[in-house]
Amino acid sequence: PGGRYPLSDLASSELSDHLTGVANAAINGGNTITVRAVSNSTVRATTPMSNGRDEDVTFRVKCILAFHRVAGADVIIFGMYVHEYGEVGSSVYSGRVFVECVDSPPVLPETPGGDRQAVLSAVLHGYIQWAASRGFRHLHLHVPPPQDGTKYIFLPRSLSVRLQSTVHLSCWFERVLNTAKQGGLIAGFRSSSWCGDEEDDSSDESNDSRSLGDSGSAVNSRSLTAGGVGSARWQARHGLFNERFFLAELSPPSVLLKHDIPLMPSRVVGRRADLSRFISAEKLQFRTLEHAQYSTLSVIRSIALELRYIQLQQQSQTPPGTAQEGGMGG
C-alpha cells in the first residue's frame, strides 16, 4: 500500500521546493530529504491587545513537515507550525511571523542525530529566508515552559523530559539565530532570559549553545536538578526554568515574492492540535523504524485523500482564476 500514497501525492510549492533544497544541501546534497508545506489556512482569532481590548486578528497558519527517506520509505523527522500576519486582516502584528511549535519524533539509529540537526537548522534558516522574501520583518520564537505539556506535535513527554527539552530548545533557537545573523538572514535578535530579563545577541552564552535534542551537548553540564531542591516536578512548580521568547529582525530581501503559496485548509494538519489529535486517535508510534514508516504513511495518506477531496470541491464550487495572496509582498 505504500506505493499508492507517495510524497508526490502531497502538493509541492515554491516554499516546499526551497526548503527541500536547503535541507538536502545541509547534508552534502542528495535527495533523501523532502519538505512539504502540507497546509495553509486562514484563521481568525480574538486576540488581546496591549490597550486591554480584544481584536479579531486574521492570519495564515502553515504546517511544514520534513521527511527522510530510509530503507525505501519516508519517515517524518520534523514538524513546524508558523503563524503569518500579513495582508489578510489589519493588526499591530502585521509583518510578523510567529513560530508556534517545532517538534521531532524520537531519533532512530537509521536517522542519525547529527544529520537531523543539520536538516532542522537548514529548514528554519530556509523558512527565515522565505519569510523575508514575502515581506515579513520580524520573527518570533517561543520556548514553552516545562509546566506546559501541550506544546507538542508527535508524542507527549514526561515532565523530566520537558525540563531538558526547555533547555535544549532554547539553546537550539539561540544557535540558529546566531548562525542566521552571521549569514546575513537577520539583522539581530534579542531574547528574554530564564529570569524574564531582556538579553541581546552579544551574550557569550550563545557560543556554548547546542542543537535541539543533542543529548551529548554541553547544555547537559548545566544542572537540571539543582542541589537540595528536590525532583524535576519541584523545579517545574517553582519555575526554575520558565518560558523564553526570541525576537529577530529579518534582513531586507533582494527579491520580494508577491504571492503566497495556495491555500490548503486541512482538518488533519491545519492546526497543531489537529495533527496531535490525529496521531493520538490513530495510535501512531515513531519509536522504531517500522513504526515510524507506517505512521508516516498514515499521515501522508490522510493528507493526500483530504487534498484530493478539497480539490474536487474547489473545482465544482470555486470560480477559476481566484488568487491566493498573503504576506506583505505587493
Buried (B, 14 or more C-beta within 10 A) or exposed (E): EBEEBBBEBBBBBBBBEBBBBBBBBBBEEEEBBBBBBBBBBBBEEEBEEEEEEEBEBBBBBBBBBBBBBBEEBBBBBBBBBBBBBBBBBEBEBBBBBBBBBBBBBBBBEEBEBEBBBBBBBBBBBBBBBBBBBBBBBBBBBBBBBBBEBEBBBBBEBEBBBBBBBBBBBBBBBBBBBBBBBEEEBBEBBBBBEBEEEEBEBEBEEBEBBBBBBBEEBEBBEEEBBEEEEEEBEEBBEEBBBBBBBBBBBBBEBEEBBEBBBEBBBBBBBBBBEBBBEBBEEEEBBBEEBEBBBBBBBBBBBBBBEBBEEBEEEBEEEEEEEEEEEBBBBE
